[in-house]
Amino acid sequence: MAHCKEYTENGRLILEVDARRLEDGLLRAAELIDAKTPFLILLTHYRELLHTNHWLDYDLLSQLMGIRVGFVEDKELLLGLPLLFRPAQVDDYEGFVHGALQETLHHAQNDTGHSLADRIDKVLTNRWFGFPILIAILYAVFELTFAVGSIPQAWIENGINALCDWLTASLPEGWLSSLFVDGIVQGVGAILSFVPNILILFVLLVLLEDSGYMARAAFLMDKIMHAVGLHGRSFIPMLVGFGCNVPAIMAAKDIDNPKDRTLTMLMIPFMSCSARLPVYMLFVGAFFPNHKAVVMMSLYLVGIVLSIIFALIMKRTKWFKQPAGDYVSELPQFRRPTWQELGKHVWERLWDYLQKIATVIIWASIIIWGLTYFPTHSMDLEHSYLAMIGQWLEPLVTPLGFDWKMSVCLMTGLPAKEAIISTMGILYGGDATMSAFTPLTAYAFMLFVLLYFPCVATISALKRETGRGWAWFTVVHSLLLAWLVAFAVYQIGSLVI
């Protein structure tokens, strides 16, 4: 290659890289790092780079890439120094190099020689403009989700009501009719009505991921992650967690450092997965009709902020205390998603969601219906087994502004958060306003749903990857945190409102 040259001197592998063609030359460096081959980088033609009013922070580049970087003029001096080589995991050579140079190559004020992608990156990853742009994009995503999804959602709700009327008229009165109408159709139908919104959200998020924008969001978070003793690579599984926490925990297995890997896995349950979306959409639509996107964004931001505070605290404990390391945040090139890839990725997420409805949610709906129907053999909620359970739990949630029905909904959400909506469909039926709720209790309820552990599958994955102790730690601390945050919001809000 004209832009780099490899040779061995004094037993050391040396890679000479033309400073005028850094991105091309460092691709070979990424290959050597991935192959775990120790080497030294020497820069040539660096004065020509300076003449273009660009300069390279080669010390930072050395730290990020885990190899020694210097100038060819200092070869003898560098050969006399101990070899620095901390091989990092490289998944995408171009993204690795692009990310490293984004942090270390400082450009001239005049960017006329830069490509369009470089100019866009300069804005999207800017320390001042990047976060407002990210917030604006997320706001637009949630606004579109509600605006476009409300139309098919209304069709599905009308269809479910029509099905309930038909079943009521067709089946003889008794337990079978109640099972289908009050249990399965009301329970499962409450979740099915939100499938269009979730599908739209999946499409928009996959577009952001496949285009390369989500990698820019992770790059923006790199500095914040460094502040808590982690690096941008830890934020990538957290982004995956917005879809589902279980594959996010699996994605965190790629983090080499065992302490960072475990801490990242413990942070993932703070990320609001798609299972919580139906709960948010129900309450946001009913109680915050004029501020839907803002309230939705606030929930996601609360999860991220609390996860960072959690990491700050845990990094000061004996289990996770260690010197912070440097890491290159891969920044892949922008690309145009194809319809085939978009359809495949969206369908994978939607299929997982529909499978959960067809299994866990149906059985949860049947169990909740049974606890509601018996022992009175009617839908007499106040004298049902479910009411007995809820009234036993009620003292625990009264300080949060919740009644016994809300406590039961939270309890049924332990195996899967979607079950909260199916339980509400059975307990409240067609009462979309849920008169026991106010905007304040609704927001406190959503925060509780956000913060207590997502589902049994997530805890099982944590147990498998981090051990029984950390899994139980997540169960206990998430329940306590959810209670404390909901308590603070309700009690403080009651004084203000």
Residue pairs with C-beta under 8 A, 6 or more apart in sequence:
1 24
1 25
1 28
2 18
2 21
3 17
3 18
3 20
3 21
3 24
3 25
4 15
4 16
4 17
4 18
4 24
4 25
4 28
4 29
5 15
5 16
6 13
6 14
6 15
6 16
6 28
7 13
7 14
7 16
8 14
9 75
9 79
10 79
12 38
12 39
12 40
12 79
12 83
13 32
13 37
13 38
13 39
13 40
14 39
14 40
14 41
14 42
14 75
15 25
15 28
15 29
15 32
15 39
15 40
15 41
15 42
16 41
16 42
16 43
16 44
16 72
17 25
17 26
17 28
17 29
17 41
17 42
17 43
17 44
18 24
18 25
18 44
18 45
19 43
19 44
19 45
19 46
19 48
19 49
19 56
20 45
20 48
20 49
22 49
22 56
22 101
22 105
23 97
23 98
23 101
26 41
26 97
26 100
26 101
27 93
27 94
27 97
29 39
29 41
29 65
29 67
29 97
30 90
30 93
30 96
30 97
31 93
32 39
33 65
33 66
33 67
33 87
33 88
33 90
33 96
34 87
34 89
34 90
34 93
36 87
38 67
38 83
38 85
39 67
39 85
40 67
40 68
40 70
40 78
40 79
40 83
41 67
41 68
41 69
41 70
42 70
42 71
42 72
42 75
42 78
43 56
43 58
43 69
43 70
43 71
43 72
44 72
46 56
46 71
49 55
49 56
52 108
52 113
53 107
53 108
53 109
53 110
54 105
54 106
54 107
54 108
55 105
55 106
56 104
56 105
56 106
57 103
57 104
57 105
57 106
58 69
58 70
58 104
59 69
60 103
60 104
60 326
61 69
61 100
61 104
62 68
62 69
62 84
63 326
64 100
64 103
64 104
64 326
64 327
64 328
65 88
65 100
65 328
66 84
66 85
66 86
66 87
66 88
66 326
67 84
67 85
67 86
68 78
68 81
68 83
68 84
68 85
70 77
70 78
88 96
88 256
88 327
88 328
89 254
89 256
90 96
90 330
91 254
91 330
92 330
92 332
94 332
94 333
95 215
95 330
95 331
95 332
95 333
96 328
96 330
98 330
98 331
98 332
98 333
99 219
99 328
99 329
99 330
99 331
100 328
102 121
102 125
102 219
102 331
103 222
103 328
103 329
107 114
107 122
111 118
111 119
111 122
114 122
117 333
117 334
120 334
121 216
121 331
123 129
123 130
123 133
124 130
124 133
124 213
124 216
125 216
125 219
125 220
125 331
127 223
130 216
130 220
131 220
134 217
134 220
135 297
137 208
137 213
138 297
138 300
139 293
139 294
139 297
140 293
141 201
141 204
141 205
141 208
142 201
142 292
142 293
142 296
142 297
143 292
143 293
144 200
144 204
145 197
145 200
145 201
145 204
145 296
146 197
146 281
146 284
146 285
146 292
146 293
148 200
149 194
149 196
149 197
149 199
149 200
150 197
150 285
151 196
152 196
153 193
153 194
153 196
153 197
156 189
156 192
156 193
156 195
156 196
157 189
157 193
160 185
160 186
160 189
160 192
160 193
161 430
163 185
163 189
164 181
164 185
164 186
164 189
167 177
167 180
167 181
167 185
168 177
168 181
171 177
171 180
171 181
175 373
175 377
178 369
178 373
178 378
178 379
179 366
179 369
179 373
182 369
182 372
182 373
182 379
182 426
182 429
183 365
183 366
183 368
183 369
183 370
183 373
183 426
184 362
184 365
184 366
184 369
186 365
186 422
186 425
186 426
186 429
187 361
187 362
187 364
187 365
187 366
187 368
187 369
187 422
187 423
187 425
187 426
188 357
188 361
188 362
188 365
188 422
188 425
189 425
190 278
190 282
190 421
190 422
190 424
190 425
191 278
191 357
191 361
191 418
191 421
191 422
191 425
192 357
194 277
194 278
194 281
194 282
194 421
195 350
195 353
195 354
197 277
197 281
198 274
198 277
198 278
198 350
198 353
199 346
199 350
201 274
201 277
202 243
202 274
202 346
202 349
202 350
203 342
203 346
205 242
205 243
206 337
206 342
206 345
206 346
206 349
207 337
207 342
208 214
209 239
209 345
210 335
210 337
210 341
210 342
210 345
211 334
211 335
211 336
211 337
212 331
212 332
212 333
212 334
212 335
214 239
215 329
215 330
215 331
215 332
216 331
217 235
217 239
218 232
218 235
218 236
218 239
218 329
219 232
219 329
219 331
221 232
221 235
222 231
222 232
222 235
222 329
224 308
225 231
225 232
225 234
225 235
226 232
226 324
226 326
228 308
228 311
228 312
228 315
229 311
229 312
229 315
229 320
229 322
229 324
230 260
230 263
230 264
230 311
230 315
230 324
231 260
231 324
231 325
231 326
231 327
231 329
232 327
232 329
233 254
233 255
233 327
233 329
234 252
234 255
234 260
234 263
234 264
234 267
236 251
237 248
237 249
237 251
237 252
237 255
237 264
237 265
237 268
238 248
238 264
238 267
238 268
238 271
238 304
238 307
239 248
239 271
240 247
240 248
240 251
241 248
241 268
241 269
241 271
241 273
242 271
242 272
242 273
242 274
242 300
243 273
243 274
243 349
244 273
244 274
244 275
244 349
244 352
245 268
245 269
245 271
245 273
245 454
245 455
245 458
245 461
246 457
246 458
246 461
248 268
248 271
249 265
249 268
249 458
249 461
249 462
249 465
250 461
250 465
252 261
252 264
252 265
252 268
252 465
253 261
253 465
255 261
255 264
257 322
257 325
259 319
259 320
259 322
260 325
262 319
262 320
262 466
262 470
263 311
263 314
263 315
263 320
265 462
265 465
265 466
265 470
266 310
266 314
266 462
266 466
266 470
266 473
266 474
267 307
267 310
267 311
268 458
269 453
269 454
269 458
269 462
269 474
269 478
270 303
270 304
270 306
270 307
270 310
270 451
271 303
271 304
271 307
272 280
272 299
272 300
272 303
272 450
273 417
273 454
274 349
274 353
275 356
275 416
275 417
275 418
275 454
275 455
276 417
276 449
276 450
276 454
278 417
278 418
278 420
278 421
279 413
279 417
279 420
279 421
279 445
279 446
279 449
280 295
280 296
280 299
280 446
280 449
282 421
282 424
283 437
283 442
283 443
283 445
283 446
284 292
284 295
284 296
284 446
285 292
286 432
286 433
286 434
286 437
286 442
287 437
287 438
287 439
287 442
287 443
288 294
288 295
288 439
288 442
295 443
299 446
299 447
299 450
302 447
302 450
303 450
303 451
306 451
306 481
306 485
314 320
315 321
356 416
356 418
357 418
360 415
360 416
360 418
360 419
361 416
361 418
361 419
361 422
364 412
364 415
364 416
364 419
364 422
364 423
365 419
365 422
365 423
365 425
365 426
368 386
368 408
368 412
368 419
368 422
368 423
368 426
368 427
369 426
371 384
371 385
371 386
371 389
372 379
372 381
372 384
372 385
372 386
372 426
372 427
373 379
373 384
374 384
374 385
375 383
375 384
375 385
376 383
376 384
381 387
381 405
381 427
386 408
386 427
387 404
389 408
389 411
390 403
390 404
390 405
390 407
390 408
391 404
393 404
393 407
393 408
393 411
394 402
394 403
394 404
394 407
396 407
396 483
397 403
397 406
397 407
397 410
399 487
399 490
399 491
400 441
400 444
400 445
400 448
400 483
400 486
400 487
400 490
401 438
401 440
401 441
401 444
401 490
401 494
402 410
402 441
402 444
402 445
403 436
405 427
405 428
405 436
406 436
406 441
406 445
408 423
408 427
409 420
409 423
409 424
409 427
410 420
410 448
410 449
410 452
412 419
412 420
412 422
412 423
413 419
413 420
413 423
413 449
413 452
414 455
414 456
415 455
415 456
416 455
416 456
416 457
417 449
417 454
417 455
420 449
424 434
428 434
437 445
440 489
440 490
440 493
440 494
440 497
441 490
443 489
443 493
444 486
444 489
444 490
444 493
445 486
447 482
447 485
447 486
447 489
448 482
448 483
448 485
448 486
449 482
450 482
451 478
451 481
451 482
451 485
451 486
452 478
452 479
452 481
452 482
453 459
453 474
453 475
453 478
453 479
459 471
459 474
459 475
460 471
462 470
462 471
462 474
463 470
463 471
